[in-house]
Amino acid sequence: MSAPRQAAPGGWAHRLAGLVSGRRTKWAVLAVWVVLLAALGPLAGKLNDVEKNDAVNWLPKSAESTQVVKLQDQFRKDETMLAVIVYERSGGVTAQDQAKAKADAVAFGKVQGAEKVQGPFPSKDGKALQTLVPIGHEEVTDAVDSVRDIVKRGPPGLNAHVTGPAGSGADMFKIFQSLDGFLLIAAGLVVIVLLLIIYRSPLLWIVPVLSAVFALGLSQSVVYLLAKSAGLTVNGQSAGILTVLVFGVATDYALLLVARYREELHRHQDRHEAMAYALHRAGPAIIASAATVAIGLLCLLVADMNSTKGLGPVAAVGVITALAAMTTLLPALLVIFGRWMFWPLIPRYDAKYLDAEAYEAEHGIWNRVARLISAHPRVIWAVTSIGLIAMTLGLGALKTDGLSNAGQFTNKPDSVSGSEMVARHFPAGSGNPAVVIADAPASAQVARAVTATRGVAELSRPVAANGRVMYEATLRDPADSAAAMKTIDRLRDAVHAVPSANAKVGGNTAIGLDTKRAAASDNKLIIPIVLGVVLLILVLLLRALVAPLLMIATVVLSFLASLGASALIFKHGFGFEGSDAGFPLLAFIFLVALGVDYNIFLMHRVREESQAIGTRRGILRGVTVTGGVITSAGLVLAATFAALATLPLVSMAELGFVVAFGVLVDTIIVRSLLLPALSYDLGRRIWAPSRLAKPHAAESTEPKVLDPVS
């Protein structure tokens, strides 16, 4: 065993790493972060103030339904949402019930934000009553709560619910308002528990979690400023994903850096020097990982859907701030606190860690996994590939036609019960009409075209403003049904054919239809762009072509397998009716970008080792020394995204589940077995066309002495 060689690798990268963890500069790094948080931290709490959860900020700008939403402003002083209050008695409405509904209508008029109350109207079967209450957008949640308090005090046997756009919106807004706090607590607790298990230290978890909290605060502040000053669209979904993503990726980067730092502490007596080496060696893989995820997310900027387009920059900001915190603040804090933070398993300087065989033996199970790969590479990659391909068969169960109002929730809120009651006794589209706006001179022709359209039950009187007229058409089918969407297509064909009418059709059903079509278009456009961008980053990082193609192919297979398995679980396990139209794209973005992460961490280390000891030996050492930390990182990220699966929104629950499931598949199967086995089978050819693909002396399988910088 040779003596330690302490020569630094040199170059600007090592000097920068040394600057972050220097004896004096570590305090400067900490001071910069404290100043940043003191200056920007208060803005993080204002993020909810700039969230835009109304329809126009989710829809594609070019959609006809978006144009109708904007045109509707001409017909009213204040933007309102319609609350539909429905009463039902199975044996028929009584005089006492009618008196109750009339008294409620008077009370509704006194609720803040409520406008002209209409009704109550009896159903044709005599078993239900319906009252309509327009409510100002700003007061929807509080007003709906007040209306619900009023209707619940009724005679025995009379059931009452508040539904319509206002009822559904209030139920949705409440969930979004509670998202940030719930997800912060859930993600924080998950990370703390897992770090306690992984580090087996009662102290060490504090530094990564503190750094992640700093990163989250900074990211929320930056997103707030971008929303306030640059027009970035932020909604409840993107704000919730930001919290989970920052905690997940920040902890991942912390695990990788701390593992490398622990390794270097065994080789260096000076902890500042150990951190400089650790940051220099782990830094490129962490930066490449962050770049892959951030750039992949920024590809969402070309999306047609406003909600999808806004998510890209929001999530990218989270990844970049997580990277900044974990490559500056975390190293500074670790060297400030010193080795004792690892107590009771404090890493001491020990020259035995310079011996490759002795070092690899320390990794137990991953050393055995590496030996299994070297013994049976083709069997391993063949079996794992067949298993993943079999999982893709579940894609036939994936339904992405969108979710009905009831299907949006994992539970059954009041608005869903109300919409079911409306459908039993009134035209199914009652309270959720299609909106038709046209030029006033063509009003009569447009009205005839609408009433002649199959699927339209009733047409309101026209409302005129600024040379235009607006009609509301009640549909025969439930507003969120496929049949109603077909009626919207027929309506559009009919009114578009009226000469010089300039007619447009909107409303909630049209919004759902336009959302579905925009999401399908985004899938076809963005997925190839993301694959191309990720491939380019991998080529630049590994300076090869074959290895990046292998990494992309295995991650895509993993994505399809995870999506297929999740589709079966959603349908037969959870009983979900389907998925949002945009679900496949979001699942792809997160699974491919985050899945490639783990392959980057592995293959960057493999390339580093291959330069010294040859490709096949380098693959085995890479699997051995990164196996534990990458698996831990995958478990943490999966667990943080699983927090989304506990939310009462199907869209968030599905995204959280598929990302958590897919990350585990990537971590346990793809990164641990499939990719290493394929690479080992191909040998040095994975580095083609670089010089590493050519035979060289390092292909020896003799035990080597580890250089302190490796």
N, C-alpha and C positions, 0 to 999 in steps of 0.2 A: 504494500500500500504506500503510495507516494505522499509526500508532505503537501499541505495545502498550497495552492498557488493563488496569491491574492491580487494578481494583476487585474485591473479594471478593464472592461472592454473598450472604454473611451467613447468618443463621439458625443454629439449634442444630446442624443436621447438619454445617455447615462448621466450627463451633467445635469439635465433637466430633472431626472429622477432624483439625483442627489440634492438638488435645490429644494424640492418638495419636502424631503426628509432630513434636511441639514440641521446641524446643532442649533443654529440661530434662526434659520429661515422657517423651520417648522412653526415657530411662534408667529411669524408673519402670516403664514398660510391660515392659521387659526384666527388671527385678528381680521383678516380679509373676510372670512366667512361670517364672523360675528357682526361685522359692520354691514355686510350684505343683508343678513337676516334682520338686523335692527332697522335698516332702512326700508326693506321691501316686505318683511314679514307681515306687517299689518294688512297689506293688500291681499294676502292669501285668504283672509277671512271674508273678503268681499267678493270672492269668485261667484257665489250664488247670485249676487246682484246683477251679474252680466249674462247669466244663463238665459238662453232663448229657446223655450220649449214649445212655442206655438208652431202651427203647421207650416207657415210660409218659410220659416227658418230651417225646416227639415227637407222641404221639397226642392226638386230641381228648378232653377230659375226659369228655364225655358218651357216648363210644363204648362199646359192649358189651365189646370186647376190652380197653379200658382198665380197666373194672370187674373183669374177670377177672384181669388182672395184679395188681391190688390184693388181690383175694380170695385169690390163690395164697399170699400171705404167711402165711395162717392154717395152711397145710399143711406148712410147713417152717420150720426155725429160721433158716436163712440163705438168702438169695436165690442161686440157682445158675443157670448156663447149661450146657446139655448139649453135651459134645464127643463127636462120633461118629468113631471111628477105624475105618477100613475098609481091609482087605487084599485084594488081588486077584492071582490067577495065572491067566492065560488058559487054561492046560492043565489046570487043576484044582488045588485046594489040597492040598499034601503034608503028611505027618506032621511034617516039619521046620518047615513054615509054621505049623502048629497049635501046635507047641512054642514058636515065636517069639511068637505072639500071646498065649499063656498067660503066658509070661515077661514080656511087655510089660505085661499086665494087672496083675501083681504090682508092677511098677515104677511104673505109673500111680498106684497107691494110695499111694506114698511122695511124690508130687509135692505141693508146698504148695498148698492150696486144693482139691485133689481129694477127692471124697467117695466113697461106695460104688460101686465099679467093678462093672459088669455085663458078662458075656461072657468070652471071645469066643463069638459065635453064628454058626453056618455058614449060608450061603445055600442055597436049595433046589437050585440048579444045581451046587453043590459048588465053585464057582470063587472064592468070596469069604468073608471072615470080618468080623464087625462087633463092636466093643466100645464100650460106652457109659460115659462118665465125667462125672458132674455136677461142675462147678467153681464155686467161690464167685465172685461178681461182682467182688470187689475184686482177685482174683488171676488173672483170665481171661487177660490178655495174656502174663504171665510163665509161667503154667501151660501154656498152649497151646504156647509155645516149647519148654518142657521136654518135653512129650509128643511134639512133632515131632522133637526130638533123639533120643528113644528109638526111635521107629518107623522112622527112616531107616536104622538099622543092622540090616539083615535079609539073608536069603539071596538070592543072585542070582535075578532073575526075579520076585520078589515086590514088587509095587507097593503102597505104603501112603500114605494121606493122612488129615489131620485136618479134619473138616468139622462140620456141625451148627451150632446157634446160637453155640456158643462159638468154633468155628473161624472162622466168618464174622465174628463180633464182633471177634475178635482182629485179623483182617486189616483190618477197618474202623477199629478204634481206632488201629492203627499209623499209618494214613494221616492220621487227624485229629491225632494227636500231633505229626506232622512238618509239619502245614500252616502254622502260624504262622511258624516260622522260614524255611521255603522261600518262602512268599509274601512275607515281608518282604524277603528278599534279592532275589527276582525283581522285585517291584514297584519296589524301590529302584534296582536296576540299570537297569531300563527307563526310569524317570524321569530318572536322571542322564544316560544316553546321549541321550535325546530333548532334554533341556534344553541339553546341549552343542551339539547340532545347531541347535536353534531360536535360542538366544541367541548362538551363535558367540563365546562367551566362556569362558575356562577357569576363571573365578571366579564368575560370577553365579549359576550353578546351585546353589552351596553354600547360599545364603540360603533359597530355596524348599524345598530338600530338608531342611535343618535345621528349618525351620518345620513341615514335614509330619511329621517324626519327633517333634517336640514334641507336635503334635496327636494323633498315633497313641498316644503314651505316655499322654497325658491321657485320651483316649477309652477306652483299655483299663482304666485305673484307675477311671474312672467306672462303666464296665460291671461291673467286678469288685465295686464297692461296691453297685451295684443288685442284682446277683445274690446277694451275701452278705446284704444287709440288707432288700431289698425283694422278694425272691422272683422276680426276673427270670430266665427260662429262657435259658441260653446253651448252645449246643452247638458241635461242631466246625465245622459249616457256617457258622453266624452269626459265629463268631470269625474264620474265614478270610475271609469277605466283608467284615468290618469292616476288616481290614488293607488289602485292595485298594481298598475304597471311600474310605477316608481318604486314601490316597496319590493316588488318581485325582482326587477332587473338590478336595482341597487344592491340587494342582498346577494344576488348571483355574483356580481362583480366583487363584492366584499369577500365572499367565500373563496373565490379564485385568488385574490390578492393575499388574503390572510394565509391560505395554504402555502403559497409560494414564499411568503415572508417567514412562516414557521420553518420551511425547508432551509431557507438561507440562514436562519438563526443558528441552525446546527453547524453551519459552515463558516460563520463569521462571529468573532467575539464582540464586535461593535454593532449594536442594533441599527444605528444610522446607516452603516455600510450595508448591512443585510437588507434593509428596506430599499436602498438604492438599487441593489441587484434584483430584488424581487419585483420592484416597479418597472425596471428596465426590461426584464424578461417577460413578465405577465402583461405589461402595458399594451404592446402591439395587438395581442389577441383580444383584450378587453376593448380597445379602441375600434378594432375591426368589427367586433360584435356590435358595439353601439352604433357604428356607422351603418352596418347592414340593417339593423332594426329601424334607425331613424330615417335613412334614405328610403327604405321600403315603405315606411309610413307616409313619408312626404309624397310618394307616388299617388296617394289618395287625393292630392290636390287637383288631379285631372278628372275626378269623379263628377258626375252630373248632379248627384244628390248632395244638397247642402250639408246635411248631417254627416255624411261620409267625408265630404271635402274638409269640413271643420275638424273632424277627428284626427286627421293626419298630422297637422301642425301641433295640435294639443298634445298628442301622445309623443311626437318627436321631441317636443320641449321637455317632456318628462324623462325621456331616455337620455338626452344630452345633459340635463342637470344631474341625473343619477351618475352618469359617467364623470362629470366634473367633481362631484362630491367624493366618489370612491377612488379617484386618482389623485386627489389633493388633500381634502379634509381627513379622510380615513387614514392615509399613511402618516399624516402629521400627528393625529391623535394617538396612533399606535406607538410611534417612537417617543411621544411625550410621556405616555404612561409606562412604557418599558415592558420587559419580559414578564413581569409579575402579573400582567393582565391574563396570561394563559394559565394561571394557577387553577388546579394543582398540577397540571401537566406542562410545566414550564420547559420550553425547548432550550437546552444548553448546547454550547459549542462542543462538537464531538467529531474528531477527524475520521471516524469510521464512515460518516456519511459521504465521504469523497469516493468511496468504493461503490461502484455501480451495483454489483450483486448484493452487497450488504444492504444498500439503500432500497433496492427493489423488494428484498425479502421482508422489509418493514410493512409492505402494503398487503400482505396476507391474501385475501380473497381475490384481489385484482391481479396479483401475480399469477394465481391459478387460472383466472380467466384468460390472461394473456397466453399462458402455456396451452390452454385448450384451443385457442384460436390458431396457434402455430401448428398444432397437431392435426386439426380438422378444418381448415379454412373453407373449403368448398362445401362441405356438409353444412357448416354453420350458415354461410350466406344463402345457400339454397333453401334450407328449412325456414329461416327467418323471412326470406322473400316470399315463399309460398304462404306462410302464415299471414303476412301483411296483405298479400293479394286476396286471400280469402276474406279478410275483413272488409275489403273494398266492395264486396258483393252487397253489403248493407246499404250502399248508395241508392239502391232501388227504393228504399223506404223513405228517402229524403224528400220532403215536400216543402217547396219554397214559394208557394203561391201567396204567401202573406198570412197574417193571423186575423181572425175575427176579433171583435171587441172582447168577447168572452175568452177567446184563446190567448189574449195578451197577458193574462194573469194566471199565476199558479194557484191562486185561491179564487174565491167568488165574491168580489166586492159588491156593494149596493147597486152600483150602476149596471152591472151585468145582470143581477136579478131583475132590475127594472126593465132592461131591454128585452129580456125573455117574456116578461109580463105584457109589455107593449105588443110584442109579436103575436101573443095569444088572442088579443082582443081588438087590435087596430091594424090598419095597413102596415105591413112589416117595416116599411121605410119611414113611418111616422116619426116626426121629431128630428129626422136626419135627411132632409130633402136634397135633391140635386138642385144646384143653382144655375140658372140660365140668364146670361146678360147679353143684350143685343142693342143695336141702334134703334132709337124710338120709332122712326118712320116704318120699320119693318115689324113692329110689335105684333100686329094681328097675324101676320104670316108665321112668325116664330111660334106664337101660341098654338096655332093650328097644327104646326109640325110637331110640337111637343105632345099635345093631347092625342095625336094620331100614332105616337110611338108605342109599340108593344112594351109592357112593363111599367108604364106610368099610370098611377092610380088617380091622382088629383093634381090640379094646377092652381096655384094661388092667383090672386089679383096682382096685376103688375104694379111695381113701384117705379116712379120716374125720377131721374136726376141727371142734369148736365147732358141732355140729349140722348140718354140711354134708358133702357127699362130692365128691371130685374124680376124674374119669376122664380118661384120655388116649386119644384115638381116632386110630389111624394111618390115614392116607388112602391111597387107591389111586394117586392122581395126585401128581406133584411138588408140594410145599407152596407153591411160588411160581407155580403155573400157574392159568390161568383156570378150568380144570376143577375144581381144588381149591377155588377161591373159590365156585363154584356148589354144591359139596358143603357148604360152610360155611352157605350160605343154606338149603339143605335141612335141615341139622342144626338150625339155629336154629328153623326152622318146626316141626320134629318135637318138640324138647324144650320149646319155648314152649307147645306144645299140651298138655303133661302137666299136669293140674290140681295146683295148690298146690306145684309143684316149684320155682318161682322160679329156673329154670335159665338159665344163661348160657353162651355159647360163645366161647372166645378162642383164643389161640395165634398163631403167626406168620402163618398164612394169614389168620386173621380180622383181624389187625392190618393186613395189606396191603389187605384189602377195605375196612375202615373208613377207612383213610387215603385210598384212592381216592375214596370217597364224600364224605368231609369236604372234600377238595380241590376237588371239583366244586362243592360248596355254597359254599365260600369264593370261588371264581371269580365266581359269579353275584352274590354280595353285595358284594364289595370293589371290583371293577372299576368299577361305576357310581359308587360313593362317591368313588374316587380321581379320576375324571374331573370330577365336580362340584366337588371341593375345588380341583383344579388350575385349573379354569375360573374359580372365584371369585378365586383369587390373581391370575390374569392380568388380570381385569377391574379389580381394585383397583390393580394396578401401572400399567396402561396407561390407565385411566379411559375405557375404551371397551368395546364389546361385539363388534363385527365382527372386529377384529383378534384377540382371544382365541379366538373361534370358529374362525377360520382356522388359528391356531396349533395348537389341539387337533385339528382335523380332519387336518392334515398330519402331525402326530406319530402319531396313531392309524393313519393309512395307512402311515406308515413302519414302525410296530410290526408290523402285519399282514404287510407285505412282507418284513421281516427274519425274522419267524417262519416264513413260507412258504419262503423261500430256505434258511434254516437247517435246516428239516425235511428238505428234499431232500438237503442236504449230510450231515446225520446219517445218513440212510438209505443213500444211494448212495456217499457219500464215505468216511465213517468206519465204516459198517457197524453202527451202534448199533441195538439191537432196538426202541428206543422212548424214552420219556421218563417221568420221575416225574410222578405225577398233579398235583403242585403246580408243575411247571415253567412252564406258561403264565402263572400268576399272578405268579411272581417275575420272569419275563421282562417282563411288562407293567409291573410296578411300576418296575423299573430303567430300562427303555427309555422309558417315557412321562415319568417324572420327570426323567431325565437328558437325554432328547431335548428336552423343553421348555426345559431350561437354555439350550441354544444359541439357541433362538428368542427367549428372554428377553434374552440378551445383545445379539442383533441388534436386536430391536424396541424395546428400551429406548433404544438409541442412535438408532434411526430416529425415535422420538417426540421425543427431545431435539433432533435436527437439524430435524425438521419444524416445530417451533415457531418456528425462525428463518428457514428457507428454503423451507418448503412440503413437502408430503408426498412427491411424486415425486422431487424433488431430494434430500430427506432420506433416502429409501430408497436411492438410488444412493450417497450419501455413507456411509450406514450400512454397506452392503455393502463399500464400498471400505476404510473405516478399520478395520472389525472382521474382515474376511475372513481375514487372516493369523493373527491371534491366536486366533480361534475354531477355525479349522482345526487349529492347533497343539494347542489344548486337547482337541479331539476325538481327535486322534492319540494324545495322552498317555493319556487315559481309556481308549480302546480297547486300547491296549497293556497297561495295567495289568490290565484285566479279562481280557485274553488269557492272562495268567499262570495263571488258573484252568483254562484249556483244556488245560494241560499236566499236570494232576493225573490220577491213575489212577482217579478216580471219575467215572462217566459223568454223574451229576447236576451236579457242579461243572464238568466240562468243557463240557457243553452250555450251562450258564448263562453261563460265561465267553465262549464263542464267540458266542452270540446277542447278548449285550450289546455285545461288541466290534464285531461286524458291524453291529448296529443303530445304534450311535453313529457309525460311519463313514457309514452311509446318511444319518443325520440331518445330520451335519456337511457332507458333500460335496454331497448332492442337495437335501435339504429346506431347510436353512438358506441354502445358497449360491444355489440356483436356484428351487426350487418356491415357497417362501413369498415371497421378494422379487418374483418375476414375478407371482404372484397379487395381491400388495399393490400393485405398480406399476400393474397393469391396473385395479384398483378405485380407485386414487388416494385422495383424502382421505376417501372413504366408509368406509375401514377404521377410522376413528376415531369413527364414529357410535356413540352419539348425542352425543358430546362436541362442544365448540366447534371443535375442530380439524377436524371434518368439514365445516365451513362455509367458503365461499370467503374468502380473506384475502390481503393484499398479499404475504405471504411466498411465494406460489406462483411468483414470478418465477424464471426460470432464469438470471438474471444472476449472474456470479461474486460471492461474498460474502467479507467479511473475517471470519475466525474470531475470536470472542471468546475470551479466554484460558480462560474457564470452560467452554467447550463441548467 
